[in-house]
Amino acid sequence: MLKFVDIPLKKPNKISVSQRKQDFSEIYVNFAKEKAEEQASRCSQCGVPFCQVHCPLHNNIPDWLKLTAENRLEEAHELSSSTNNMPEICGRICPQDRLCEGNCVIETSGHGTVTIGSVEKYINDFAWDNGWIKNIEVEKESSLSIGIIGSGPAGLAAAEQLRIKGYQITIYDRYDRPGGLLIYGIPNFKLDKQIVNRRTKRLLQSGINFKLNCEIGSTISFDEIKEKHDAILIATGVYKPRTINLNNKNFSNVVPALEYLIASNKKGLKDRVPKFDDGHLNSFKKNVLVIGGGDTAMDCVRTAVRQGAESVTCLYRRDKKNMPGSLQEVENAIEEGINFEWLTLPTEYIGNGKIDKTKIVRMQLGSPDESGRRKSEPIIGSENIIETDLIIEALGFEPENIPNLFNKDDLVVTNWGTIKIDFKTMMTSIDGVFAAGDIVRGASLVVWGIKDGRDAAENIHQYLLNKSKDLMFEKRVD
């Protein structure tokens, strides 16, 4: 270890820009075994590992880097997966530059960060390839059951943790495939869908039931689910798109980011997508304008390039330094030819039936707002016009009206529409009903969803233990 002085930072190679723009394949080449060991050996083995401190899951990063450097890959995988239900997924899509790698001590000392995410991806892909990841072996089955609404990161993580303890688990999801935004929200060039599918397949083969195409409130009532189960976890995520309120004429070629990404991902999964085929949700040969500066906006601009857009422009009202998404994703987008208009705000959508022009204004950063970020303010007289064939609004997500959807007026929400919980127990205002993930904290990262799901699982387990002191477990009968 401690080889960071002699061995320079080396990230996995990327597919050439010209090649990766032709399809939706993942753009990073996996480390070779020797290179993974070499890069892991750069870790300084800090007494206080800030990488671990700044990881929402508090992964034992220095320990599994050391094991990787010593070619003890099975142990490295076991340690990595002991705190993370989806380490190879987080290795691909976590914004490491803002979390573990961004707080690496040798990065701040000027030697270049340890490539934590790439090593995490490598050791866990290696584990899958070598058959080290098995189905869950339940030691003692329980007759108690738990219903989980939502099959995104929080729901899947909670399901796995509770299944390990022997509970009977049923996951309800509105979509036709499990995985939530992992399947339909994140493009293949960041996360190949087979990576998600093998995780959900493992849960299915481990005895977890999935009820798909199941909309709570219409397909089945919330009360019916509550009657079936001893506890409920709401992990629906947040799907309602924020808008900029400029589409007053209801132009058909102004679309929300998630609708656009879902169409693209469904097409990649060989589904029939009429709105893609008729061009409504397709960027082919269009001048595309994406509004927003987060990871979803980066997913949209990079998807549009791969769909053969004539031009792709991203508008963001602040500067590059203040973009909320991963800086690595921004750099990938710049490499792929996306035009970024920093400090720019759309002010009017112009057209007849369809938008064909967008009026914009240049912005400047003023005094800090209540969050500490400098406010963006328009520069008088800086208006301009951009030719536009398709606008994708990627302005973030808000909670749907869950009490209304579930017909549960006694389910209390916050002023922001997120579900209100007791943060000590993660229970909602309804006894035996818990909530976790984005529907509680607002739109956030996959890694936080996994963390919340794991915490919810432990709280549900404690609730059921306290409720049934005489909990009887039966030995599993094969």
C-alpha positions as CSV (number, residue, x, y, z in Angstrom):
1,M,0.0,0.0,0.0
2,L,0.9,3.7,0.2
3,K,2.2,3.6,-3.4
4,F,0.5,6.9,-4.4
5,V,3.8,8.7,-4.6
6,D,5.3,6.4,-7.2
7,I,2.2,5.2,-9.0
8,P,0.1,7.9,-10.8
9,L,-3.7,8.0,-10.9
10,K,-5.0,5.9,-13.8
11,K,-8.7,5.7,-14.5
12,P,-10.3,3.0,-16.7
13,N,-10.0,3.7,-20.4
14,K,-13.1,5.1,-22.1
15,I,-14.4,4.1,-25.5
16,S,-13.6,6.7,-28.1
17,V,-16.1,9.5,-28.5
18,S,-16.8,8.6,-32.1
19,Q,-17.6,5.0,-31.2
20,R,-19.6,5.6,-28.0
21,K,-21.9,8.1,-29.7
22,Q,-23.0,5.3,-32.1
23,D,-24.7,3.2,-29.4
24,F,-25.8,3.0,-25.8
25,S,-23.1,0.7,-24.5
26,E,-21.3,1.5,-21.2
27,I,-18.4,3.9,-22.0
28,Y,-15.8,2.7,-19.5
29,V,-13.6,-0.4,-20.1
30,N,-13.3,-2.5,-17.0
31,F,-9.9,-2.6,-15.2
32,A,-7.6,-5.5,-15.9
33,K,-6.9,-7.5,-12.7
34,E,-3.3,-6.1,-12.5
35,K,-4.4,-2.5,-13.0
36,A,-7.2,-2.8,-10.3
37,E,-4.6,-4.2,-7.8
38,E,-2.1,-1.4,-8.8
39,Q,-4.6,1.4,-8.4
40,A,-6.0,0.0,-5.1
41,S,-2.4,-0.1,-3.8
42,R,-2.3,3.7,-4.0
43,C,-4.6,4.0,-1.0
44,S,-2.9,5.7,2.0
45,Q,-4.9,3.7,4.6
46,C,-5.8,6.8,6.5
47,G,-6.4,6.6,10.2
48,V,-9.5,8.6,9.7
49,P,-10.7,7.6,6.2
50,F,-12.6,10.5,4.8
51,C,-13.7,8.5,1.8
52,Q,-15.6,6.2,4.2
53,V,-17.0,9.2,6.2
54,H,-18.4,10.8,3.1
55,C,-20.0,7.6,1.8
56,P,-23.7,7.5,2.7
57,L,-23.3,3.7,3.4
58,H,-20.0,4.2,5.2
59,N,-18.5,1.4,3.1
60,N,-15.2,0.0,4.4
61,I,-13.3,1.4,1.5
62,P,-9.7,1.3,2.7
63,D,-10.1,-2.3,3.8
64,W,-11.5,-3.6,0.5
65,L,-8.9,-1.6,-1.4
66,K,-6.2,-3.3,0.7
67,L,-7.7,-6.7,0.0
68,T,-7.8,-5.9,-3.7
69,A,-4.2,-4.8,-3.7
70,E,-3.3,-8.2,-2.1
71,N,-5.3,-10.1,-4.8
72,R,-7.8,-11.3,-2.1
73,L,-10.7,-10.4,-4.4
74,E,-13.4,-12.7,-2.9
75,E,-12.8,-11.2,0.5
76,A,-12.8,-7.7,-1.0
77,H,-16.2,-8.5,-2.6
78,E,-17.6,-9.9,0.6
79,L,-16.5,-6.8,2.6
80,S,-17.9,-4.5,-0.1
81,S,-21.2,-6.2,-0.3
82,S,-21.6,-6.4,3.5
83,T,-22.6,-2.7,3.6
84,N,-24.0,-2.2,0.1
85,N,-26.7,-4.3,-1.6
86,M,-25.7,-3.0,-5.1
87,P,-21.9,-2.2,-5.0
88,E,-21.3,-2.8,-8.8
89,I,-24.2,-0.4,-9.5
90,C,-22.9,2.3,-7.2
91,G,-19.5,1.8,-8.7
92,R,-21.0,2.8,-12.0
93,I,-23.4,5.6,-11.1
94,C,-22.4,7.2,-7.8
95,P,-21.0,10.7,-8.2
96,Q,-17.7,9.6,-6.6
97,D,-16.2,13.0,-7.4
98,R,-18.6,14.5,-4.8
99,L,-18.5,11.7,-2.3
100,C,-15.7,9.2,-1.6
101,E,-13.1,10.2,-4.3
102,G,-13.7,13.9,-3.8
103,N,-12.7,13.5,-0.2
104,C,-9.8,11.2,-0.6
105,V,-6.8,12.5,1.4
106,I,-4.3,11.9,-1.4
107,E,-6.6,13.8,-3.8
108,T,-6.5,16.8,-1.5
109,S,-2.7,16.5,-1.2
110,G,-2.3,16.8,-4.9
111,H,-1.5,13.1,-5.9
112,G,-4.8,12.3,-7.5
113,T,-7.6,10.4,-5.9
114,V,-7.8,6.6,-5.6
115,T,-10.2,5.3,-8.2
116,I,-12.6,3.9,-5.6
117,G,-15.7,3.6,-7.9
118,S,-13.8,1.8,-10.6
119,V,-12.3,-0.7,-8.2
120,E,-15.7,-1.2,-6.5
121,K,-17.2,-2.0,-9.9
122,Y,-14.3,-4.3,-10.8
123,I,-14.3,-6.5,-7.7
124,N,-18.1,-7.0,-7.7
125,D,-18.3,-7.7,-11.5
126,F,-15.5,-10.2,-10.9
127,A,-17.6,-11.8,-8.2
128,W,-20.6,-12.2,-10.5
129,D,-18.4,-13.6,-13.2
130,N,-16.9,-16.2,-10.8
131,G,-20.1,-17.3,-9.3
132,W,-19.4,-15.9,-5.8
133,I,-22.8,-14.2,-5.5
134,K,-25.4,-16.7,-4.5
135,N,-29.1,-16.6,-3.8
136,I,-30.1,-15.6,-0.3
137,E,-30.0,-18.6,2.0
138,V,-32.7,-18.2,4.6
139,E,-31.8,-20.0,7.9
140,K,-35.2,-19.7,9.5
141,E,-38.5,-18.8,7.7
142,S,-41.0,-16.5,9.4
143,S,-44.7,-16.5,8.7
144,L,-44.8,-12.7,8.9
145,S,-45.0,-10.8,5.7
146,I,-44.0,-7.4,4.5
147,G,-45.3,-5.5,1.6
148,I,-43.0,-3.0,-0.2
149,I,-44.4,-0.4,-2.5
150,G,-41.8,0.5,-5.1
151,S,-38.9,-1.6,-6.5
152,G,-36.3,1.1,-6.8
153,P,-33.0,1.2,-4.8
154,A,-34.7,1.7,-1.4
155,G,-37.3,-1.0,-1.9
156,L,-34.9,-3.6,-3.3
157,A,-32.4,-3.0,-0.5
158,A,-35.0,-3.3,2.2
159,A,-36.4,-6.4,0.6
160,E,-33.1,-8.1,0.6
161,Q,-32.3,-7.2,4.2
162,L,-35.7,-8.4,5.4
163,R,-35.6,-11.6,3.3
164,I,-32.2,-12.5,4.9
165,K,-34.0,-12.4,8.2
166,G,-36.6,-14.9,6.9
167,Y,-39.6,-12.6,6.3
168,Q,-42.0,-13.2,3.4
169,I,-41.7,-10.2,1.0
170,T,-43.9,-8.9,-1.7
171,I,-42.8,-5.9,-3.8
172,Y,-45.5,-3.9,-5.6
173,D,-44.5,-1.8,-8.6
174,R,-46.4,0.3,-11.2
175,Y,-44.0,-0.6,-14.0
176,D,-43.7,-3.9,-15.9
177,R,-40.1,-4.5,-14.8
178,P,-38.5,-4.2,-11.3
179,G,-35.8,-1.7,-10.7
180,G,-37.5,1.6,-10.7
181,L,-35.3,4.4,-12.1
182,L,-32.4,1.9,-12.3
183,I,-34.2,0.4,-15.2
184,Y,-36.2,3.2,-16.8
185,G,-34.4,6.4,-15.6
186,I,-30.7,5.7,-16.1
187,P,-29.4,5.2,-19.7
188,N,-27.5,2.1,-20.7
189,F,-24.2,4.0,-21.3
190,K,-24.1,4.6,-17.5
191,L,-25.7,1.4,-16.3
192,D,-26.4,-1.6,-18.6
193,K,-29.8,-3.1,-17.8
194,Q,-28.4,-6.6,-17.4
195,I,-26.5,-5.4,-14.4
196,V,-29.9,-4.5,-12.8
197,N,-31.7,-7.5,-14.0
198,R,-29.2,-10.0,-12.4
199,R,-29.8,-8.3,-9.1
200,T,-33.6,-8.4,-9.3
201,K,-33.5,-12.0,-10.7
202,R,-31.4,-13.0,-7.6
203,L,-34.1,-11.6,-5.3
204,L,-36.8,-13.4,-7.2
205,Q,-34.9,-16.7,-7.0
206,S,-34.4,-16.0,-3.3
207,G,-38.2,-16.1,-2.6
208,I,-39.1,-12.5,-3.0
209,N,-42.4,-12.0,-4.8
210,F,-42.9,-9.2,-7.4
211,K,-46.3,-7.8,-8.3
212,L,-45.7,-5.7,-11.4
213,N,-48.0,-3.5,-13.4
214,C,-49.6,-2.9,-10.0
215,E,-50.8,0.7,-9.3
216,I,-51.7,1.2,-5.7
217,G,-55.1,2.9,-5.6
218,S,-56.4,1.5,-8.9
219,T,-55.0,-2.0,-9.4
220,I,-55.2,-2.8,-5.7
221,S,-56.1,-0.5,-2.8
222,F,-53.7,0.4,-0.1
223,D,-56.1,-1.0,2.6
224,E,-56.0,-4.4,0.8
225,I,-52.2,-4.4,0.9
226,K,-52.2,-3.4,4.5
227,E,-54.6,-6.2,5.3
228,K,-52.3,-8.8,3.6
229,H,-49.1,-7.8,5.4
230,D,-47.8,-7.4,8.9
231,A,-45.9,-4.2,7.9
232,I,-45.7,-2.0,4.9
233,L,-42.8,0.0,3.4
234,I,-43.6,2.9,1.1
235,A,-40.6,3.4,-1.2
236,T,-42.2,4.9,-4.3
237,G,-39.6,7.5,-5.1
238,V,-40.5,10.9,-6.6
239,Y,-41.7,11.0,-10.2
240,K,-43.6,14.2,-10.6
241,P,-41.6,16.5,-12.9
242,R,-40.9,20.1,-11.9
243,T,-41.7,22.6,-14.7
244,I,-40.4,26.0,-15.6
245,N,-44.0,27.1,-16.3
246,L,-43.3,28.5,-19.8
247,N,-45.3,26.0,-21.8
248,N,-48.5,28.0,-21.6
249,K,-49.6,27.0,-25.1
250,N,-49.1,23.3,-24.4
251,F,-46.5,22.7,-27.2
252,S,-46.3,19.0,-27.9
253,N,-42.6,19.1,-28.4
254,V,-41.9,20.2,-24.8
255,V,-41.4,17.0,-22.7
256,P,-40.4,16.1,-19.2
257,A,-37.0,14.4,-18.8
258,L,-38.3,11.2,-17.3
259,E,-40.8,10.6,-20.0
260,Y,-38.1,11.1,-22.5
261,L,-35.6,8.7,-20.7
262,I,-38.3,6.1,-20.1
263,A,-39.1,6.0,-23.8
264,S,-35.4,5.6,-24.7
265,N,-34.8,2.9,-22.2
266,K,-37.9,1.0,-23.2
267,K,-36.8,1.2,-26.8
268,G,-33.4,-0.2,-25.8
269,L,-35.2,-3.1,-24.1
270,K,-36.9,-3.9,-27.4
271,D,-40.4,-2.7,-26.2
272,R,-42.9,-1.1,-28.6
273,V,-42.8,2.6,-27.9
274,P,-45.3,4.5,-30.2
275,K,-44.3,8.0,-29.0
276,F,-40.7,7.2,-29.8
277,D,-41.5,5.7,-33.2
278,D,-43.6,8.7,-34.2
279,G,-40.8,11.1,-33.3
280,H,-42.5,12.7,-30.2
281,L,-39.9,11.3,-27.8
282,N,-37.1,10.9,-30.3
283,S,-34.2,13.4,-30.9
284,F,-33.3,12.2,-34.4
285,K,-32.2,15.1,-36.6
286,K,-33.6,17.7,-34.2
287,N,-32.2,20.8,-32.5
288,V,-32.6,19.7,-28.9
289,L,-32.6,22.0,-25.9
290,V,-32.3,20.5,-22.4
291,I,-33.0,22.7,-19.4
292,G,-31.3,21.8,-16.2
293,G,-27.9,21.1,-14.7
294,G,-28.3,17.9,-12.7
295,D,-27.5,14.2,-13.5
296,T,-30.9,13.8,-15.2
297,A,-30.1,16.7,-17.6
298,M,-26.7,15.0,-18.4
299,D,-28.5,11.7,-19.1
300,C,-30.9,13.6,-21.5
301,V,-28.2,15.4,-23.4
302,R,-26.1,12.3,-23.8
303,T,-29.1,10.3,-24.9
304,A,-30.0,12.9,-27.5
305,V,-26.5,12.7,-29.0
306,R,-26.9,8.9,-29.4
307,Q,-30.3,9.3,-31.0
308,G,-28.8,11.3,-33.8
309,A,-29.8,14.9,-32.8
310,E,-28.8,17.7,-35.2
311,S,-27.6,19.7,-32.2
312,V,-27.8,19.4,-28.4
313,T,-27.7,22.4,-26.1
314,C,-27.9,22.4,-22.3
315,L,-29.1,25.6,-20.6
316,Y,-28.2,26.1,-16.9
317,R,-28.9,29.3,-15.0
318,R,-25.8,29.1,-12.9
319,D,-22.2,28.4,-13.9
320,K,-20.4,25.1,-14.3
321,K,-18.9,25.2,-10.8
322,N,-22.4,25.4,-9.3
323,M,-23.9,22.5,-11.3
324,P,-25.6,20.0,-8.9
325,G,-24.7,16.9,-10.9
326,S,-21.5,14.8,-11.2
327,L,-18.7,16.8,-12.7
328,Q,-17.5,13.6,-14.4
329,E,-20.8,13.4,-16.3
330,V,-20.5,17.0,-17.4
331,E,-17.0,16.3,-18.8
332,N,-18.3,13.2,-20.6
333,A,-21.1,15.3,-22.1
334,I,-18.6,18.0,-23.2
335,E,-16.4,15.3,-24.8
336,E,-19.5,14.1,-26.8
337,G,-20.1,17.5,-28.3
338,I,-22.9,18.9,-26.2
339,N,-23.0,22.7,-26.2
340,F,-23.3,24.1,-22.7
341,E,-24.8,27.6,-22.2
342,W,-23.9,28.4,-18.6
343,L,-25.6,31.3,-16.8
344,T,-28.5,31.1,-19.3
345,L,-32.3,31.0,-18.6
346,P,-35.2,30.4,-21.0
347,T,-37.8,33.1,-20.8
348,E,-40.3,32.2,-23.5
349,Y,-41.3,29.3,-25.8
350,I,-42.2,30.5,-29.3
351,G,-44.1,28.7,-32.0
352,N,-47.4,27.8,-33.6
353,G,-48.7,24.4,-32.4
354,K,-45.1,23.3,-31.8
355,I,-42.2,25.3,-30.4
356,D,-39.6,26.3,-33.0
357,K,-37.7,29.0,-31.0
358,T,-36.7,29.7,-27.5
359,K,-36.1,33.1,-26.1
360,I,-33.2,33.1,-23.5
361,V,-31.6,35.6,-21.3
362,R,-28.0,35.7,-19.9
363,M,-27.6,35.5,-16.1
364,Q,-25.1,36.7,-13.5
365,L,-24.5,35.4,-10.0
366,G,-25.5,37.8,-7.3
367,S,-25.6,37.5,-3.5
368,P,-26.1,34.1,-1.7
369,D,-29.6,32.9,-1.1
370,E,-30.9,31.1,2.0
371,S,-29.1,27.9,1.0
372,G,-25.8,29.7,0.7
373,R,-25.6,29.5,-3.1
374,R,-25.3,32.7,-5.1
375,K,-28.6,33.7,-6.7
376,S,-28.7,33.9,-10.5
377,E,-30.0,37.2,-11.8
378,P,-30.9,38.2,-15.4
379,I,-28.7,40.7,-17.2
380,I,-30.9,43.3,-18.7
381,G,-30.7,43.6,-22.5
382,S,-29.0,40.2,-23.0
383,E,-31.9,38.4,-24.6
384,N,-31.4,36.1,-27.6
385,I,-33.2,33.4,-29.6
386,I,-32.3,29.7,-30.1
387,E,-33.8,27.6,-32.9
388,T,-35.6,24.7,-31.2
389,D,-37.2,21.4,-32.3
390,L,-37.5,19.7,-29.0
391,I,-37.3,20.9,-25.4
392,I,-36.6,18.5,-22.6
393,E,-37.2,19.9,-19.1
394,A,-34.9,18.3,-16.6
395,L,-35.6,20.5,-13.6
396,G,-35.9,17.8,-10.9
397,F,-38.7,15.8,-9.4
398,E,-41.3,16.3,-6.7
399,P,-43.5,13.8,-4.8
400,E,-46.8,12.8,-6.2
401,N,-49.8,13.3,-3.9
402,I,-49.4,9.9,-2.2
403,P,-52.3,10.3,0.3
404,N,-54.6,11.0,-2.6
405,L,-53.2,8.2,-4.8
406,F,-53.5,5.7,-1.9
407,N,-56.8,7.1,-0.7
408,K,-55.3,7.5,2.8
409,D,-56.0,10.9,4.2
410,D,-54.4,9.9,7.5
411,L,-51.0,9.5,5.8
412,V,-49.3,12.7,6.9
413,V,-47.0,14.5,4.5
414,T,-44.6,17.5,4.9
415,N,-45.0,20.9,3.4
416,W,-43.0,19.6,0.4
417,G,-45.3,16.7,-0.2
418,T,-42.8,14.1,1.1
419,I,-44.0,11.5,3.5
420,K,-43.5,12.5,7.1
421,I,-41.9,9.9,9.3
422,D,-40.5,9.5,12.8
423,F,-36.8,9.6,12.0
424,K,-36.0,7.3,15.0
425,T,-38.3,4.5,13.7
426,M,-39.0,5.5,10.1
427,M,-42.6,4.9,10.7
428,T,-45.3,7.1,9.1
429,S,-48.4,8.4,10.9
430,I,-50.0,5.0,10.3
431,D,-49.0,2.2,12.6
432,G,-47.0,-0.5,10.9
433,V,-46.4,1.6,7.8
434,F,-42.9,2.8,7.1
435,A,-41.3,5.0,4.4
436,A,-37.9,5.3,2.9
437,G,-35.9,6.8,0.1
438,D,-36.7,9.7,-2.1
439,I,-40.4,9.8,-1.0
440,V,-39.0,10.9,2.4
441,R,-35.9,12.9,1.6
442,G,-36.8,14.2,-1.8
443,A,-35.0,13.5,-5.1
444,S,-31.6,12.2,-4.2
445,L,-28.9,9.6,-5.1
446,V,-29.2,5.9,-5.5
447,V,-26.7,5.3,-2.7
448,W,-28.9,7.3,-0.3
449,G,-31.9,5.1,-1.4
450,I,-29.9,2.0,-0.5
451,K,-28.9,3.4,2.8
452,D,-32.5,4.4,3.7
453,G,-33.8,0.9,2.6
454,R,-31.3,-0.8,4.8
455,D,-32.2,1.4,7.7
456,A,-36.0,0.9,7.1
457,A,-35.5,-2.9,7.1
458,E,-33.8,-2.8,10.5
459,N,-36.6,-0.6,11.9
460,I,-39.3,-2.9,10.5
461,H,-37.6,-5.9,12.0
462,Q,-37.5,-4.2,15.4
463,Y,-41.1,-3.2,15.1
464,L,-42.2,-6.7,14.4
465,L,-40.1,-8.1,17.2
466,N,-41.6,-5.7,19.7
467,K,-45.1,-6.3,18.4
468,S,-44.7,-10.1,18.6
469,K,-42.5,-11.0,21.6
470,D,-43.4,-14.6,21.0
471,L,-42.3,-14.5,17.3
472,M,-42.0,-18.1,16.3
473,F,-39.6,-19.0,13.5
474,E,-40.0,-22.3,11.7
475,K,-37.0,-24.1,10.3
476,R,-36.8,-24.0,6.6
477,V,-38.1,-27.2,4.8
478,D,-36.6,-27.6,1.4
